[in-house]
């Protein structure tokens, strides 16, 4: 009772439009509801019309939203809010008296989720909740698809791998088991309802019309005491717009994932082709340079051999000339000695 009176007093205060901190969150700790939400808040029934009785803080223009990474408590609060919002919208669309309220409140769906999260200690905006939910749903689908295919392909379970192995298989690296189970509870709870509602409608649409009178007998004259045949049953109501929007959003999410995969494969393929082309051109240039260097070395070797042959020839000619000169000198000396001996 004290918490309700305090909450009513806080909700009744007029919004403060100044730049200072609003009076209703001056002494609020970063995660106030995490510590006391299980002790002071009234219990919430998951089903029926009781989900619409959840006490939510009114939307205001001076909320200070928290930024940064999501904590485990905030993620669980978001999943619970999304689950209650789905139940609320399904109950509203299945009741004839709440159709007008569902039509007007459908576009405030994520604002309702924000208010619920705000009242349970998750101070995030509706855009943050929407983005986080899309990321959670994408990671959940990847892990679920891998877990369904892993037994047939003899691959290890997602929960037995470390972060490096998960990244190598293009899987989320930090999805916790309790988060996965909570998401699985929400998704599996929506799937049977989406498949069971159309199965209950065909018996209303296939009722046979009243039999016409035989053609051989004249048609009876209408009388005041005769009862008119019952009118044909009304056509089955169209599927709820919320379920169609949920299914379309999931289909769009899967299409976006497939487009991202195809784009990633296309980019990887083009990168491989470009790298192969660059590598082949580099190897070709290297071989050409190697062959050119070899030809230059061969030419230098031929020039060296030619110079060596020329030098040897010069040396040989020089030695031959020296021998000839020595022979001539010796002949001259011998002739001189002979001439001196012949004189008396």
C-alpha positions in Angstrom: 0.0 0.0 0.0 2.8 2.4 0.7 4.4 1.6 -2.7 1.0 2.2 -4.4 0.5 5.6 -2.7 4.0 6.7 -3.4 3.7 5.6 -7.1 0.4 7.4 -7.4 1.9 10.5 -5.9 4.8 10.3 -8.3 2.5 9.8 -11.3 0.3 12.7 -10.3 3.1 15.2 -10.2 3.2 17.5 -13.3 6.1 17.0 -15.7 9.1 19.3 -15.2 10.2 20.8 -18.5 13.4 22.4 -17.1 16.8 21.1 -17.9 17.4 19.8 -14.3 16.7 16.2 -13.3 13.0 15.4 -12.9 11.9 15.1 -9.3 10.5 11.6 -9.7 13.9 10.1 -10.5 16.3 12.1 -8.4 17.2 9.4 -5.9 16.7 6.4 -8.3 19.5 4.0 -8.4 20.7 2.7 -11.8 18.6 -0.5 -11.4 16.0 0.1 -8.6 13.4 -2.3 -9.8 15.8 -5.2 -10.0 16.3 -5.2 -6.3 12.7 -4.7 -5.2 10.5 -5.7 -8.0 10.0 -9.2 -6.7 9.2 -8.0 -3.2 6.9 -4.9 -3.5 5.3 -5.1 -7.0 1.9 -6.8 -7.2 1.9 -10.3 -8.9 1.2 -10.3 -12.7 -0.9 -13.1 -14.1 0.3 -14.3 -17.5 -3.0 -14.8 -19.4 -6.5 -13.6 -19.9 -7.5 -10.0 -19.4 -5.3 -9.6 -16.3 -2.3 -8.6 -18.5 -4.1 -5.4 -19.3 -4.2 -4.5 -15.6 -0.4 -4.1 -15.3 0.5 -0.9 -13.6 2.6 1.1 -16.1 4.2 4.4 -15.7 2.8 7.1 -18.0 4.9 8.1 -21.0 6.7 11.4 -20.4 8.9 13.6 -22.4 11.7 13.9 -19.8 12.7 10.3 -19.4 16.4 9.7 -19.3 17.0 6.5 -21.1 20.0 4.3 -20.3 22.5 3.6 -23.0 25.2 0.9 -23.5 25.1 -2.8 -23.4 22.0 -4.7 -22.1 22.3 -6.5 -18.9 20.8 -10.0 -18.3 18.1 -8.6 -16.1 17.1 -6.0 -18.7 17.0 -8.6 -21.4 14.7 -10.9 -19.3 12.4 -7.9 -18.6 12.2 -7.2 -22.3 11.3 -10.8 -23.2 8.6 -10.8 -20.5 7.2 -7.5 -21.7 7.1 -8.8 -25.3 5.4 -12.0 -24.1 2.7 -10.1 -22.2 2.2 -7.7 -25.1 1.6 -10.6 -27.5 -1.0 -12.1 -25.0 -2.6 -8.7 -24.6 -2.9 -8.1 -28.4 -4.2 -11.7 -29.0 -6.8 -11.3 -26.3 -7.9 -7.9 -27.6 -8.2 -9.2 -31.2 -10.2 -12.3 -30.3 -12.9 -10.3 -28.3 -15.4 -8.4 -30.3 -15.8 -5.6 -27.8 -12.0 -4.8 -27.8 -11.6 -4.5 -31.6 -11.7 -0.7 -31.5 -9.2 -0.5 -28.7 -6.9 -2.9 -30.5 -7.1 -0.9 -33.7 -6.2 2.3 -31.9 -3.6 0.8 -29.6 -1.8 -1.3 -32.2 0.6 1.4 -33.2 1.5 2.0 -29.5 2.8 -1.5 -29.2 6.4 -0.8 -28.5 5.4 2.2 -26.3 3.5 -0.3 -24.2 6.7 -2.5 -24.0 8.7 0.6 -23.0 6.3 1.5 -20.2 6.4 -2.1 -18.9 10.2 -2.2 -19.0 10.4 1.2 -17.3 8.1 0.1 -14.5 10.4 -3.0 -14.0 13.7 -1.3 -13.8 14.7 -1.5 -17.5 15.1 2.2 -18.5 15.2 1.8 -22.3 13.3 3.6 -25.1 10.9 1.9 -27.5 13.4 2.1 -30.3 16.1 0.4 -28.1 13.6 -2.3 -27.2 12.6 -2.9 -30.8 16.2 -3.1 -32.0 17.2 -5.4 -29.1 14.2 -7.7 -29.8 15.2 -7.9 -33.5 18.7 -8.9 -32.6 17.6 -11.5 -30.0 15.1 -13.0 -32.5 17.8 -13.2 -35.2 20.3 -14.9 -32.9 17.6 -17.3 -31.6 16.7 -18.3 -35.2 20.4 -19.0 -36.1 20.9 -21.1 -33.0 17.6 -23.0 -33.4 18.4 -23.8 -37.0 21.9 -25.0 -36.1 20.6 -27.1 -33.3 18.0 -28.7 -35.6 20.6 -29.6 -38.2 23.6 -30.5 -35.9 22.4 -34.1 -35.0 22.1 -35.1 -38.7 25.4 -33.6 -39.6 27.3 -34.9 -36.6 28.3 -31.4 -35.4 28.8 -30.4 -31.8 26.0 -28.7 -29.9 26.0 -24.9 -29.7 26.1 -25.0 -25.9 29.2 -27.2 -25.9 31.3 -24.8 -28.0 33.4 -21.8 -26.9 33.2 -18.4 -28.4 35.9 -19.0 -31.0 34.1 -22.1 -32.4 30.8 -20.3 -32.5 32.4 -17.4 -34.5 34.0 -19.9 -36.9 30.5 -21.3 -37.6 29.0 -17.8 -38.1 26.9 -18.2 -34.9 26.1 -15.8 -32.1 29.0 -15.9 -29.6 27.3 -14.8 -26.4 23.7 -16.2 -26.4 22.9 -17.6 -22.9 20.8 -20.7 -22.4 18.2 -19.0 -20.2 17.7 -16.2 -22.8 17.3 -18.9 -25.5 14.7 -20.8 -23.4 12.8 -17.6 -22.7 12.8 -16.7 -26.4 11.8 -20.2 -27.3 8.8 -20.0 -24.9 7.6 -16.8 -26.6 8.1 -18.0 -30.1 6.6 -21.5 -29.5 3.6 -19.9 -27.7 2.9 -17.7 -30.7 3.3 -20.4 -33.3 0.5 -22.8 -32.1 -2.0 -19.9 -31.8 -1.2 -18.8 -35.3 -1.8 -22.3 -36.6 -4.8 -23.3 -34.5 -7.0 -20.2 -35.2 -7.6 -21.0 -38.9 -8.5 -24.6 -38.1 -11.4 -23.6 -35.9 -13.0 -21.4 -38.5 -13.7 -23.7 -41.5 -16.6 -25.6 -39.8 -18.5 -22.3 -39.7 -18.0 -21.6 -43.4 -18.9 -25.1 -44.8 -22.4 -25.4 -43.4 -24.7 -26.6 -46.3 -27.4 -24.2 -47.4 -31.1 -25.3 -47.1 -32.3 -27.9 -49.6 -34.4 -26.4 -52.4 -37.9 -28.0 -53.1 -38.2 -30.7 -55.8 -38.6 -29.4 -59.3 -41.7 -31.7 -60.0 -43.7 -30.1 -57.3 -45.0 -26.5 -57.5 -43.4 -24.1 -55.1 -45.5 -23.7 -52.0 -47.2 -20.4 -51.4 -45.7 -18.4 -48.6 -47.9 -18.1 -45.6 -47.7 -16.2 -42.5 -47.3 -19.3 -40.4 -44.4 -20.7 -42.4 -40.9 -20.1 -41.1 -38.3 -18.6 -43.3 -35.1 -20.7 -43.9 -32.2 -19.7 -41.7 -29.8 -17.3 -43.4 -26.4 -18.6 -44.5 -23.7 -18.3 -41.9 -21.5 -15.2 -41.9 -18.1 -15.5 -43.6 -15.3 -16.3 -41.2 -13.6 -13.3 -39.8 -10.2 -12.4 -41.3 -7.1 -13.3 -39.4 -6.1 -10.8 -36.8 -4.0 -8.0 -38.1 -1.5 -8.3 -35.2 -0.8 -12.0 -36.1 -0.4 -11.0 -39.8 2.0 -8.3 -38.8 4.0 -10.6 -36.5 4.2 -13.2 -39.3 5.1 -10.6 -41.9 7.8 -9.2 -39.6 9.3 -12.6 -39.0 9.2 -13.3 -42.8 10.8 -10.0 -43.4 13.5 -10.8 -40.8 14.2 -14.1 -42.5 14.3 -12.5 -45.9 16.7 -9.9 -44.5 18.9 -12.6 -43.0 18.9 -14.5 -46.4 19.7 -11.3 -48.2 22.6 -10.6 -45.8 23.9 -14.1 -46.3 23.7 -13.9 -50.1 25.4 -10.5 -50.0 28.1 -11.8 -47.7 28.7 -14.8 -49.9 28.8 -12.6 -53.0 31.3 -10.2 -51.4 33.5 -13.1 -50.3 33.4 -14.6 -53.8 34.3 -11.3 -55.4 37.1 -10.8 -52.9 38.5 -14.3 -53.6 38.4 -13.7 -57.4 40.1 -10.3 -57.0 42.8 -11.8 -54.7 43.4 -14.7 -57.1 43.8 -12.2 -60.0 46.2 -10.1 -58.1 48.2 -13.1 -57.0 48.4 -14.5 -60.5 49.5 -11.1 -61.9 52.1 -10.8 -59.1 53.5 -14.3 -59.9 53.6 -13.6 -63.6 55.5 -10.4 -63.0 57.9 -12.2 -60.7 58.5 -14.9 -63.3 59.1 -12.3 -66.0 61.6 -10.5 -63.8 63.4 -13.8 -63.0 63.7 -14.7 -66.6 65.0 -11.2 -67.6 67.5 -11.4 -64.8 68.7 -14.8 -66.0 69.1 -13.5 -69.6 71.2 -10.6 -68.3 73.4 -13.0 -66.3 73.9 -15.1 -69.4 74.9 -12.1 -71.4 77.3 -11.0 -68.7 78.8 -14.5 -68.6 79.3 -14.5 -72.4 80.9 -11.1 -72.3 83.3 -12.3 -69.5 84.2 -15.4 -71.6 84.8 -13.2 -74.6 87.1 -10.8 -72.7 89.0 -13.8 -71.2 89.6 -15.3 -74.7 90.7 -11.9 -76.0 93.1 -11.5 -73.1 94.5 -15.0 -73.6 95.0 -14.3 -77.3 96.8 -11.1 -76.5 99.1 -12.9 -74.0 99.8 -15.6 -76.6 100.7 -13.1 -79.3 102.9 -11.2 -76.8 104.8 -14.4 -75.8 105.2 -15.4 -79.5 106.7 -11.9 -80.3 109.0 -12.1 -77.4 110.3 -15.5 -78.5 110.9 -14.2 -82.0 112.7 -11.2 -80.7 114.9 -13.3 -78.5 115.7 -15.6 -81.4 116.6 -12.7 -83.6 118.8 -11.2 -80.8 120.6 -14.5 -80.3 121.2 -14.8 -84.1 122.7 -11.3 -84.1 125.0 -12.1 -81.2 126.1 -15.3 -82.9 126.8 -13.5 -86.1 128.8 -10.8 -84.3 131.0 -13.4 -82.5 131.6 -15.3 -85.7 132.7 -12.1 -87.4 135.2 -11.3 -84.6 136.7 -14.8 -84.9 137.3 -14.5 -88.6 139.4 -11.3 -88.2 143.2 -11.8 -87.5 
